[in-house]
């Protein structure tokens, strides 16, 4: 994000998070940028407003970059993505959306992003040892997320490009190499094919709620039967499961894959 902010070349840049929830996002973002001590001033636009009403009435506050974690229920993810992509196309406003990884396989994502080769898209995947975790307002959410989340980043549209993909990836790698605290760094890729390759998302379409409930019931039945000597099997894999040592999980390997694998493949 710092790389994008520097490219804005503004004395003050505004970061917009439209989903207020408990209002903590502004504090967290301010803390991050205060630690980084950027040369430009950063203003966080994060107020208790009706985002969708603002869109309808054309009263969305002015901003430079959209950074948010939309609610995962209902159709909030799709509505947020639709708005973010339109703003990128019309006004060159980059977006950083933290959403479940399965969004990458959804039909609405294909229509909004994948079918438009002009969008410069990146995906940031947390390391297998440090998955994204959430603090929920009291009485909401799960103690542990039932799926993995990644950052969906739209940085530019074709006529707005000023830097190459390799430059952005190099900047990302350098940042985490110098600011890391001994933890395995996140990974960055620039296509759905590469996201699947590094294990950021399954290449299979996500099952519908009824199918997922059935799988969960079968897993519970299998677990209860294993005590009597039965053999159990489950297709449910925890998003926090650690990778084996032979898996691709190193950011340098991702960068090599980015630069060396240019073969395109269609996903149906």
N, C-alpha and C positions, 0 to 999 in steps of 0.2 A: 504494500500500500504506500509505503514511503516513496518508492520509485515512481508511482503514479503522481503523488503529491508534488514531488520535485518537478515533474514534467508539466504541472499546471502553471508553474512560474507566477504564482500569485502571492501577494503579501499575506493575505489571510485566505485560508481554504475552509469550506464548510462541509462537514461530514454529517450525513442525515441518516437517522434511524427512526423510521415512522412507527414502529411497534413499541408502545410505551411499557406495557406490562407493569412492573413495579418501579420502573424508572431508573434502574441501576446501570443500564448500559452507558449512560453519559459519564458516570463516575469511573467506570472501568476504562472507557476510551480515553478520558482525560488523563488517567493515571499512566496509561501506555505512552501517550505522546509526551507527557511531562518527563518521563524517564528517558525518552529518545532525544529530547532537547533539539528539535528541528529549528532551522533558521526562520521558517515561516510560522505565522500564528495559525493555530487550528481551533476552529469553533465547532462544537458539537450541537447539532440541531436535534433535540430529543424532548418532545413535549407530549403531554397527554391530550391528543387530538384524535379525531376520527379520520384515519388515513384514507379510507375509501370515499368518505364524504368530501375530503379535500380534493381527491382526484376528480370526482364528479363536478365539483364547483370550480375547478381550476384554481384552487387556493393552496396547493402544496407549497411549503416554504422553499425558497431558493437554496440550492445546494450545489456542491461540486462532485461529491462522491457518495453513493448509497452504500451503507454498510449495515446489514441487519440480519437477524435470526427470526424469520417469520414464524408464526404459529404453525405447527405441523398438522393441525386438525382441519377438517372441512377442505375448502379450496383456497386457503390463504397462500399456499406455496405457489400455486398457478397464477393467482392474481398478482402477487408480488413480482414474480418473474416476468409476467406480461408487461407490467409497468416499467420494470427495470430495463428490459430490452428496448422498449419504445423510447425511453429517455436516452439510452445509449445511441440509438440510431439517429434521433432527431437533434440532440444537443451535445452528444459526445460525453455524457456523464457516465463514468465507469460504475460498476456495481460489484459488491462482494456479498454474496448471500450464503449463509451457513444453513444447509438443508440436509435431509437424509440422503445418503448416497443413491438410493433407489430412484430418486427424481431423474437421474441421468438416463434411466431406461423408460421413462414415462412418455406416452404419446404426445402430451402437451409440450414436453421439453423438446421433443423431436421437431414439432411444428414451429415452436418459437425460436429455437437456437440451432438445432442440427441441420435444418433445411436451409439455413442461411450461411453460406460459406464466408460471408463478409464480416461476421462477428469474430473478433479475436478473443477466443475463450481459453481459460485455464482452469485447472482443478487442483486444489491443494488438499492433500491427503495426510492426516496425522500419522505419526509413526505407530507401529503396532504395539509399542510399549507405552504410548502416551495418547490414547484415544480422547476425543473431546468428551467432556463431562458437563453436566448442567446443574445449576442451582435453580430450583423451582420455587415460586411463591408457595407458602405453606398450604398444603392440602391439594396441590396440583402436581401433575407429572408423575413419572416413575422414579424409583430410587436409582435404577440403572437404565439407560436408554435401551430399548429393544432393537435398535438398529444403529449402524455407524453413520456419522455425519461427516461431510466434507464441505470445503468452500467452493462455490461456483462463482467464478470471476469473469466478468465481461469487461475488458479493458479498452477496447476501441472498435470502431467500425472502419471499413476499408479506406474511406476517404479521410480518416483521421489518423492513420498510422504514421508514427514518427520513428519507431524503433522496431527492430526485428524480434521474433519470438526467442531466438537464442540469447539476445541481450537481456530480456526479461528473466529468462531462466537462470542465466549467469548471475544476475543481480540477486535473485532469490537465494541461490546457493551460497553466494558470498556473504549475504546478510546472516544466514543461519550458521555459517562457519565461524563468523566473528562474534556472534551474540549468543551462541549456544552455551548451555551450562552442563555439558556432559551428557545430555539426553540425546537420543536418536532424533535427528531433525525430521520435519515433515517432508513430503515429496510433492513435486509439482510436475504436471503433465499438461499437454495442450490439445488433447483430442480424446474422444470417447474410447477409441481403440487402445490408446496408451493407458487410460484410466483402468480399463479392464485388465490390461497386461500387468500392471503393478498391484493388482488386487484391490483397487479402490472401490470397485463395484462388481457384482456378478454380471456376467453377460446375459443372464437369463431374465426374462420378464418377471417382475414381482407378482406373486400370487395374490388373488383377491382376498378380502377379509374372510369369506367363508372357507376358502381353501386353507388359509393360515390357521383358522380355528381348528379345522379338522387335523392338520398336521400337529398342532399342539396337543390335542386330545390323544392322538396316536402315540405321541412321544411320552405323555403321562402314563398311558396304559402300558407301554413298553417298559417304562421304568419300574412300575409296580410289579410287572411280571418278571423282571430280572432277578428279584429276590428269591424266586422259586427255581432259579436255575435256568430261566429263559434267556434267549439272546435278544438284545435290543438293538434297534437302529433308528436313527433320527436324521432327517434332512435339515434340521434346524441348527445353524451354526452361529455361535456368538460372535457379534461384531468385534468384541474385545479379545478374541482368541489370538494368541501370539503366533507369529509366523515361525516356520522352521528356519534353520540357519541357511538353508539353500535358497530360500525365497528372495525375490527382489524386494528389498526394504531400505536400501541405501540410496541417498539422494544423488550421489555421484553416478550410480548405475542408471538412475532415471535420466540424468542429463545425457549420458552416453546413448541411452535408448532414444531420447528425443532427437539427437543429432544424427544417429545412424540409421534409424528406421523411418523411411519416408513412404513406404508402400501403403496405399490406401485400401480400405476394405469396407464394403457396404454391410450394414446391419439391418436385418429385416425384422 
